[in-house]
Amino acid sequence: MAEKPKSDGTAQHDEKIETISTPAGDQQQNVQIQVDDAQTPVTYSSTVRVWGSAEEINLDFAGPLRPTGPKSARLKIDQRMVLNPWAAKRLCLAMNQAIARYEKAYGTLEIDPRKRLANPAAAAAAQQQVAPPAGKLS
């Protein structure tokens, strides 16, 4: 579903119905969920710090590292998400599926910037690719 940016930093979406599968004993059960994300703030993040304990997993979302010296940098955390370990594992599985779909559609994502810079033709081609639509990668 396309985002309609608003001036207050939130994304305006139409309400939608999604169907998810949940385990119910020995069987899977489909459940319809009404999703209302009309007042959800949108934050861009290029850096995520993951940390936690036995009870929770924390995700700190931030913009880029800002160098403060030759061997130091500052990271300003914009959002923190705290998940229980089960929700964190479900998020990990969903992210793996989303990345696999993205790479199938747009090509492999190289996370080592030195390798991206070592092949300028591939980097230029990647920048010219059409970006996926805003929202879910499906």
N, C-alpha and C positions, 0 to 999 in steps of 0.2 A: 504494500500500500504506500503510495507516495506521501512524503511529508509536505506539510504546508507550513513553512517557518513563520513564526510570529515574532513581533518586535520584543516581546518579553523574555526571549530565550527558550521558550517551550516549543514543542512541535505540535501542530494541530493535526490530528488524525480523525478519521471517521471511526466510530465505534464498530467493532467487528466481532464475529464469533469464530473461535478456533476450536478444533477437536483434538484432544490429546488422549493418549492411551495410558492408563494407570493399571498397575497390578491389583487384582482383586482375588486373593487366594491363589489358586492354581491357574487362573485365567486372566487375560487382559480385558479391561473394560474401557470403552470409549466414553469420554466425558466432554461435553461442550462447555466452553468457558467464554463468557462475555468479557472482552478486553476493552477497557476504557483507558486510553493513554493520552487523552486530550490535554491534561495539565502536567504531563511528564516533562521535566527539564531535560534538555539535550546538552551534553558535555562532550567535547572532542578530547580524546586522549591518545597520546603517542607512546606513553610509558605506563607500565603496570608493575607495581611491586606486590609480590605475594608473600604473606607471612601468616603465622597463626600459632595455635596451640592444639591440644588434644580435643578441645571443645568447639573450636571455630577456625575458619579460614578467612583471612582478611585480604581484600584486594584494594590497593591504593592506586587510584587513577590520577595521572598527572600529564602535563604537557611535556615538552622536550627538556632534557637536562640543560641547565644554564651554567656554563663554565664560570667559576669564581677565581680561578688561578690555574697555574700550569698543570696541577694534578688534583684539582678539586672542582666540584660542581654542586649546584643547588637544585633540588627537586621539590617543586611546590605541589603538594597533594591537593587536587581539586575535589575529588569524591572518594569516599571510602565505602566499600560494600563488605558487610560481615555476613558470612554464610556458615551454616552448620556443615560438617563434613559430607553429609549425604547430598545436600543441595550443591555443594562445590563439585562433587563427582559428577552429578547430573549436568552441571554447567560445563564441565570439562568434556563430557561426551558430546553435548550439543555443539560446543565450539569446534571439536574435531570434525564433526559432520559438516558444519558450515564451511570450514576451511577446505575440506575435501571437495565440496561442491564448487567453491570459488576457484580452486586450482584446476578443476576439470573444465570450467568455463573460460578462465583467463590465463592459465599457465601457472607453473610452480612459483611460489613465493620464496625468494632467497632472503633469509633473515640476517645473514652476515653482510654488513654494508661493504666490506672490502671486496667481496665477491661480486656484489652488484656493481660496484665502481670499476671492477676489473674488466667487465664486459659492457662498454658504453653503448654498443649497438642494441644489446638486449635491454639496457636501462631506458634508452630512448624509445624503443618499441613499447615497453611497458607503460611509459608515460603517455603514449599516444593512444593506448587502448581506451575504449569507452568504459567509464566507471560503472559499476553495477548500480541498479536503482537503489535509492535510499530505503532503509528498512530491512526486512528479512532477506537472506540469500536463500531462495528456494528454487 
